[in-house]
Structures are given as C-alpha cells and as structure tokens.
Amino acid sequence: RAMDAHRGDALVQENGCGAIWCLAFLDENAAPLAQQHGADAAVLRAMDAHQQSADVQAQACWAMCNLAAGNDENSAALMRQGAGAKVVRAMDAHRQSALVQELGCGAIHALAFLAANTAPLAQQHGADAAVLDAMDAHQQSADVQAQACWAMCNL
C-alpha cells in the first residue's frame, strides 16, 4: 500500500523494494507476495517511475531476485510484465553503479533460471550483452564479477 500511495517518492519506492526483497527471502513468501499482493507489479512500477534513481533500480533488481528465484510462476509473470527489458534498461542507464550492475546480473540470473525466459532475455532484451558490459566496466568488483558469472551460467 505504501508503494501505491507514494509512487512519486523515490525513497518510499527504494525502501518498499528493499522490504519486498526481505520478505521474499523465504521461498514460501515469494509466491503470495507476487500472486496475491502484487509485489512483482509494484517493483516494476517503481522501476518505471524512478528510472534515474540508481538506488531504486538496485533495490528493485534485488527484490526481483528473490521473487523469481526458485519460483517459475513468479519468474514467468515478471517476464510477461517486462522485467527483462526493465533490468537491462536499468543496467544501461546506470553503467557506473557497481551495485546496479551486480544486482541487475542477479536479477537476470534469477529470471534466466526458468528455461523459457532464457531466449527472450538474450535475444529480445540483450541481457547477455548487458552482463558482459557489466563485467568489462567493473573488472575490479568481485561482487559484479560473481553475479555476472552466475547470470551467464543461466543465459
């Protein structure tokens, strides 16, 4: 509700995405959060409304990791709602942010775990190129490199 009531407030959106990440950390919470409470849609709306905020984009990618990880239904629903394009857009817009790159790679890894998402992520959204760009831009960041390697495993 807070995210809906304060769509224009970047801090509320950032913290809302962070709360969704925390709540979805437990696998049994991920499905109800997305399927009954619309957390997936709230995260994607936050990404659309605050494209210039690296903090919102990072937290949204992080939330997406836990919503999609190990939950094929959530992962498919996120992709139907444009998650692949939004993650790549965030990574393109915030190339200098190691955190956006790291968590964007994490989101791609989680989304690509569902085999049906792999081809659209790479062929339609350029997720493979975004991951490679992240690796090139942040060669000194072990966190970016690790998440990028995991993403490439699934792509």
Residue pairs with C-beta under 8 A, 6 or more apart in sequence:
2 12
2 16
3 12
3 13
3 16
3 42
3 45
3 46
4 42
6 12
6 13
7 13
7 45
7 46
7 49
8 49
10 50
10 53
10 55
10 56
13 46
13 49
13 50
13 53
13 56
13 59
13 60
14 46
14 50
14 53
14 55
14 56
14 59
15 59
16 42
16 46
17 43
17 46
17 56
17 59
17 60
17 62
17 63
18 59
18 62
18 63
20 33
20 39
20 42
20 43
20 63
20 66
20 67
21 59
21 62
21 63
21 65
21 66
23 29
23 33
23 39
24 30
24 33
24 34
24 39
24 63
24 66
24 67
25 66
27 69
27 70
27 71
30 66
30 67
30 69
30 70
30 71
30 74
31 71
31 73
31 74
33 39
33 40
33 67
34 40
34 67
34 71
34 73
34 74
34 77
34 78
35 73
35 74
35 77
39 63
39 67
40 64
40 67
40 74
40 77
40 78
40 81
40 83
41 81
43 60
43 63
43 64
43 67
44 60
44 78
44 81
44 82
44 83
44 86
46 56
46 59
46 60
47 56
47 57
47 60
47 86
47 89
47 90
48 86
50 56
50 57
51 57
51 89
51 90
51 93
52 93
54 94
54 97
54 99
54 100
57 90
57 93
57 94
57 97
57 100
57 104
58 90
58 94
58 97
58 99
58 100
58 103
59 103
60 86
60 90
61 87
61 90
61 100
61 103
61 104
61 106
61 107
62 103
62 106
62 107
64 78
64 83
64 87
64 107
64 110
64 111
65 103
65 106
65 107
65 109
65 110
66 110
67 74
67 78
67 110
68 74
68 75
68 78
68 83
68 107
68 110
68 111
68 113
68 114
69 110
69 113
70 113
72 114
75 110
75 111
75 113
75 114
75 117
76 114
76 116
76 117
78 111
79 111
79 114
79 117
79 120
79 121
83 107
83 111
84 108
84 111
84 117
84 120
84 121
84 124
84 125
84 127
85 124
85 125
87 104
87 107
87 108
87 111
87 125
87 127
87 130
88 104
88 125
88 126
88 127
88 130
90 100
90 104
91 100
91 101
91 104
91 105
91 130
91 133
91 134
92 130
94 100
94 101
95 101
95 133
95 134
95 137
96 137
98 138
98 141
98 143
98 144
101 134
101 137
101 138
101 141
101 144
101 147
101 148
102 134
102 138
102 141
102 143
102 144
102 147
103 147
104 130
104 134
105 131
105 134
105 144
105 147
105 148
105 150
105 151
106 147
106 150
106 151
108 121
108 127
108 130
108 131
108 151
108 154
108 155
109 147
109 150
109 151
109 153
109 154
111 117
111 121
112 118
112 121
112 127
112 151
112 154
112 155
113 154
118 154
118 155
121 127
121 128
121 155
122 128
122 155
127 151
127 155
128 152
128 155
131 148
131 151
131 152
131 155
132 148
134 144
134 148
135 144
135 145
135 148
138 144
138 145
139 145
